[in-house]
Amino acid sequence: MRKHYFIFAFLILTSCGVKQTQNLLSSGNYDEAINKSVSNLRSNKDKKGNQDYVYLLEEAFAKAKERDLNSINLLEKEKNPANFEKIYSTYIALNERQEKIKPLLPLKLLNEGRNAIFPFENYNDPIVESKNNLSKYLYANSKSLLATSDKMNFRKAFDDLSYLNQITPNYKNVLDLLKDAQYKGTDFVSVYTKNETNMIIPVRLQNDLLDFNTYGLDSKWTEFHGSKQKGITYDYEMIISFREILISPEQIKEKEFIKEKQIIDGKKKLLDVNGKEVLDNAGKVVMVDNLRNVTVRIFESRQLKSCQVQAKVDYIDLKTGKLIQSFPLASEFIFENIYATYKGDRRASDDNYYSYFDKRAVPFPTNEQMVYDTGEDLKNKLKNIILRNSFRN
């Protein structure tokens, strides 16, 4: 019974696979139908249950080939250089489709007593010719784009030149043109800080904020400079303005409290209600935990000092001199040191409190250090602002 169930389940799955492939063929998704058929035939192409896939593969291949050749014929008649890429990629697809089927041949159609027919062609010459036409077009068009003053054109030229270098490596001076397109298409952003508070901003903090090598934010088309470089025309400016710095007074908060706990203090003999020792089956005295109530008085001291930094980030378009966007930037750093002494049995306190007994008072950080210690949080928030808000729409 179990064997019949698995056979039935297998037939259902096979039937579903064939039906899906038929639907792909009927909807014009010829290459997907080919991929499904090839995948099922690859494991056992001569199995009788796979005959449907052979018929589907034969039909899908013929229809895909006819569609692609008709498409190429129409594109060539239009005589539009912009069609060169489509023509080239279609010839590549025609060739790759054949190479996908070749390892399976011959494929037998058992009921008809023949092999499935796949009229293959040699596309080498058309591929080379269309690639040469495309390469010439990409090169000429990219040079025209680089002769403009539009950064979007420079980026389009970069993409076209990258594709050109992929299909025809080291074509003419394509590598030099790629560098030129990359440079011309890049937005250069100058970043600097402004202090609008009545406090001194630590130089270390300003240097850290402007060290964009640590941010990992430079992208394909955007480069941040914490200090301006000669020979570069900057497109945008990012200003980090410190608006307000609030530092709390140094505080020491003290409190005293008592903790009680029942602890295990060794072992003791188990006695019955009459005060006699209880013995186990082997005649030995039963030992149990000796429980004691202990108490400790704790004197806790907590050192506290906090710093809040309020700032804003402005995006400026240097070509127009206009403000693009403005974002608030705030950070807080809290210095806290807890230490404690005790009288009594320290075992009455919580285990995680023991570390405070080993600590002592420490010097409070200076105001400058407090401001500097906000830096890591400020950098993370600044990074998030930049990641979520580009200079170009």
Secondary structure by P-SEA (a helix, b strand, c coil): caaaaaaaaaaaaaaaaaaaaaaaaaacaaaaaaaaaaaaaccccccccaaaaaaaaaaaaaaaaaaaaaaaaaaaaaccccaaaaaaaaaaaaaaaaaaacccccccccccccccccccccaaaaaaaaaaaaaaaaaaaaaaaaacccaaaaaaaaaaaaaaaaacccccaaaaaaaaaaaaabbbbbbbccccccccccaaaaaaaacccccccccccbbbbccccccccccbbbbbcccbbbbbcbbbbbbbbbbbbbbbcbbbbbbccccbbbbcccccbbbbbbbbbbbbbbbbbbbbbbbbbbbbbbbbccccccccbbbbbbbbbbbbbbbbccccccccccccccccccccccccccaaaaaaaaaaaaaaaaaaaaaaccccc
